[in-house]
Amino acid sequence: MLTIFNEEMQIIGMIGQFKSLTRTKRFYAPGDIKLYVQATKKNSDLLKSKKRIHVEGTNEIYIIETARMEKQEKGLEYIQVNGRSAECLIERRICWERIKETKITYEDLMRKIVNDNCVNPADSKRKIPGLYMGERKGYSEILDIQKSFGNALNAIMENAEEGELGFRCRFDPKTRMLYFEVLRGIDRTDSQSTNKKAVFSRDLMNVVEQNYTDTIRDYANCALIGGQGQDDERIMTEIGTELSGLQRFEIFVDANDISKKKDDNTEMSDADYKKLLKQRGMAKLSEKKRVQTLDGTYRVNGKVYDVDCGDIVTVYDEKWSVYMDTQITEIATTCEKGAPIKKSITFGKKAAQPLDELEKLKKGR
């Protein structure tokens, strides 16, 4: 059952029948929804842009961004609806003030961006109605950062992936409020013994179909970072320079926007300034990793696994010489009229382990 809300979070109708519905959850970015429904007068009135869709039994709500009407040759008429999960609301704001933080956790940084620009901004006109700060989890990974303006959602996404933390705007159906939360996945790899394990392999009969991609097209592991100054006076630093030969992939990172001045208008030391430059360099290198992606349709219900975005699982395929402890970065759930529910999972970027790890895995079973 789908509940449709207006922007003021008042219920304006329900939809119980549809041709197809696909919900995609993502760990490092907003999810999306694709709905295909018969074009009745009722549905046409409900499914307008800016309206919101809640799927029964979930804590997700989606903002309709596009509604398209179509008439087929046989006279059938449908509405195709596309939208994104509530995190997309953050995209409507920029980071109004320059961000200057030292020794701040990734969680606190993401919460600060949302709080200062969406929940409790200095200018109340910038507040996003119905959005509140959720529970702080206390994740400890820290960074130094200096960032000039830019889109608030992009800033959160960049730091989420760098800190390997997800985020969401959790919907509470009772209060009809949204709560921003930072998330960490559960370790369900085969090598750990604390949590329920999740291993995906054709040998275990839980792979329906899959695709594997391994690419170094945009890979880099060494960076020269340029800060403030001109020509020979420009402050430079580097990371990854211990690498050599064919194992070294270089990029230049322009960090001229990072100021050497502190909040009290005094200048920081060269050593402290270079720490900020290196942080920027590491952020850029985190976008240039070797990409190993496995995506496909897997059995995750019933006898097999109940997993979620962000969980770290083990995936192996002996025929393809693939063995990875990898993170679930995306789960798409598709409901079609007259067909069983289908779940498609995308496993994200982690370095593959040697194939001889397969032997250890088999011996442990």
N, C-alpha and C positions, 0 to 999 in steps of 0.2 A: 504494500500500500504506500502511495506517495501522498504526502501532505504538502499543499502549496500555501506559502505565506506571501504577504506583501512586504514592502520594505519596512513597515512598522511592526513586523512580526505578528500580524493578525492572520489567523487561518481564513483563507478565502475559498478553499475547496479541497477535494480529495480525488485522486485518480487510482483506480484499482486494476484497470486493464490497459495493457500496452503491447505493442508488437515486439519491442526489444528495449532493454535498458542495460547500459554498461557504465559501471562506476570504477574509476581508476584512482587508487590511493597511491601517493608518492611520499617518500620519507624526507626528501630535501626540497620539495617544491609543492605547490598546490596540486590537488588532484583535479579530475574533471569528470563530467557526466555527459552521456549521450543517450537521449531518449527518443524513441520512434513510436508515435502514438497516432491513432485515428483522428482525423481532423473534424471532430464534432464541434458544435457551437460552444458547448461547455468547455472543452479542451482549448479551443481557440481563445476563449476569454481568460482562461487561467494561465496559459503558458506564454506570457509576455516577457520581454527583456526586463531585468532587474527583479523579477519575482524570484522566490526562493523555494527550493525543493528539498524536503526531508524524506529520507528513505526509512520506513518503519524498522525499528530494532537496531538502529545505528546512532552514533553520535556525530554524524556528518550532515552538513547542510550545504547546498550548492546554489550559486547565484546564476540565474539564466542570463547568458550574454548574447545568444543568438537563437531566434526561433524562425524557422523557414517552412513555408507551406508548399506542398507539392501535389499536383494532380497527375495520376498515372493514366496510361492509355486505356485501361479497363474501367476507368471512372473512379477508382479508389483514390481517396485523398488522405494525406498524412501530414503530420507536423513533425519536423526534425528539430530537436532542441539540443543545444550545446551550452555548457556552462562549466564553471570551475568551483572548487570547494571554497569555503569561507576565507581561507588564507589570502585569496586574491583581493580581498578588501584592503589589505595592507599596501597593495600596489598603488592605491589611490593617494598615498602620502609619500613625501620625500623626507630625507633626513634634513630637517630645517636648520639645524646647527651642526657645526663641525664636530666630529667625534674625536676626542683625544682621551685615551685611556691607557693606563699602564697596569699590568698585573690584574686584569679583569678576566673573569671566566667567560668562556664562550656563551654559556647559558645566560649570565648576567648581561652580557653585551646584547644578545638578541632580545632579552626582556626590556632592556633600556631603550632600544630602538622603537619597540612597539609602545612602551609606556610613554615615552617623550613625544611621539608623533601621532599616536592613535588613541590612546586611553586617557592619559592625563597631560595633554600638550599645554604649553603656556597660553596659547590662543585657543579658547574653548571652541571656536568655530571649526577647528581641525579635528575635534574628537569624533571618533566613529561610534555612533550609537549602538548600544548592545554589546560592545566588546569590552572585556575586562581581563585583568591579569589572573591567570590560573596559579596553581601551586608551584612554588619554586622547589626544584628537586635537589639542588645542591651539587651538581656535577662540577668537578674540580679543575678541569683542563683550562689553562690560562693563556693569555696572549697580551701583547702590547699592540695598540692600533691607533692610527691617525687617519681619518677619512673625511673627505670634503663632500658634504651634501650627497646627491645621488638618490635613487629610488629606495624607499625603505624595504620593500620586499626583496629587491636584488641584494641589498646589504645583508639581510637575514639569510638568504639562500647561500651566499658566498661563505659566510662564517659558519653556517650549519654544516656544509660539506667539508670545510677545512677542519672543523672540530669533531666531525663524525657524529653529529647530533641532529636529530630531526626536529620538526615543529608542527604544530597544528593549532587550529582554532576549534576547540571542542565545543560541540553544541549540546546544551542541556535541554531536552524537550520539555521538562517541567517548568523551568524558569524562562525558557526561550532566549537564553543568553549565550554568548560565545566567550570562551575562556582560552587565552593564549597560553600554550604550554610547550616546553622544550622536552624532547623525548630521547631516550637511549634504547637501542634494540637489545634483545635478550640473546645471550650466547647459547646457541643450540647445536654447536658443532659436534662432530663425532668424538673429538679428543677430550671434551670436558665431561664432567660427571655430576654437575650441580643441577642443571636444568634438563628438561625432556629434550632428547636429541631429535634433530630433523636432518635426514640424509636423503638426497634425491639422486636417483640413478635408474637407468633402464633395467639394471640387474634386480632392483627392488620392485619393479613393475609399477612405479609411480610416475613415470614419464609418459605422457601422451604424445607430445611433439616438442621439439626444441631446436633452437638455433644458437650457434656459438660463434662469437667474433673475438679475434685477438688482433689488435692493431697498435702500431707505434707511430702512426702517421703524424700526430701532433705531439709526440712525446718530447719532454725535456727534463733534464735532471741537474743542470748547472745554470746558474744565473749570475749575470753582472747587473747590479742595481745602481742606478744613478739618482742621487738626491738633489738637493739644492746647489746652486752655483753654476758658473759658466766655464766652459773649456777646462783648463788645467785646475781651476779653482773648484770644480764640481766635486762634491763628496761622493765617493764610490765605495761599494763593498761587494762581496760576492758570497755565494753559497754553492756547495757541490764541486768545488775546484780540486778536490782530492782525486776525482775521476780522471781517466786519461784514455787516449786512443779512441777506438770505435765504441767504447762504453760511455763516452761523453757526448751529451746533446745540449748545446748551449742556447740560451735566449738572453736578450737584454730587456730589463724591466725599467721603465721610466717612472720614477717615484718623485719627480720634481715637486709634486703637490704637497709632499710631507714637509711640514714646517719644522725648523730647528728651535723655534721659540716655544717656551712653555706658557702656561696660562697666566703666570705672573709677569710675563713679558721678558723674562731672562732667557738666555740660551742654554739648551741642554748640552752636555759634553758630547764630543764626537763619538765616544763609545756608546752612549745611550741613544744617540741619533742613528747610529749604524744598526742598533738592535731593531729599531722601527723599520729601517730599510730592509733588513733581513726578513722581518715578519712579512713585509709586502712581497718580497721575493719568494718566500715559502708559499704564500697564498697563490701566487701565479703558477708556481711549479705544481701545486695541488690540482690545478686545472689542466696540467699537461702530463698526466700520468699515462702509463701504458693502460690501454683500455681492454679489459677482458670481460665480455658481457655474455651471459647465457640467458636466453629468454624463451619461453614456450608455455605449453599447457601442462600442468602437473596435477596429480590427485592430492588434495590437501585436506579432505574431509574424512569423516568416519574413521576407518581403521588407521589411516595414515596420520597426517600432521595438521595441527591447528597453529599456523604461523601468521606473523604480521609483518608489516613494513618495518625495516630496521633490524629485524632479527638476523643473526649471523648463523648460517647453516653450512652444511657440507654438501657439495655437489661433485659427483664424479661420473666419468664415462670412459671406460677402459678402451673402447674402440677408437674414441677421438683423442686419447691421451690427455684427458682433462681431469685434474683433481684440484678443487678450490674450496677453501673456507671463505665464504663470500657473503655479502650482505644483500638482503632482499630490499631493493630500492623501489619496487613498484608491484602492485597487485591489482589486476583488472578482473572484476566480477561481472559476468554477462548473463542476463536472464532473457531468454527468448520464449515466445509463446509456443507451448507444446514441446519444449526441449529442456533437458536437465541444466542446472546451473553450471557454468563453466568458469574456472579460475585460471588466469594466465599470470605467471610470475616472471619478473625480470630480476636477475641477480646482477649486482653491480660490480664495481671495480676493486678487485683484490688480486695481489700477485699469486699466480698459480704455483702450487708446490710440485716437486718432482713426482713423476708417475710412480716411483717406487713406494710412495706413501699408500698407494692402492693395496700393496701387499700387507702393510700394517693394518689397514682398514679391514681387509678380508680375514686376517688372523684373529682380529678382535671380535668377530661375529660368531 
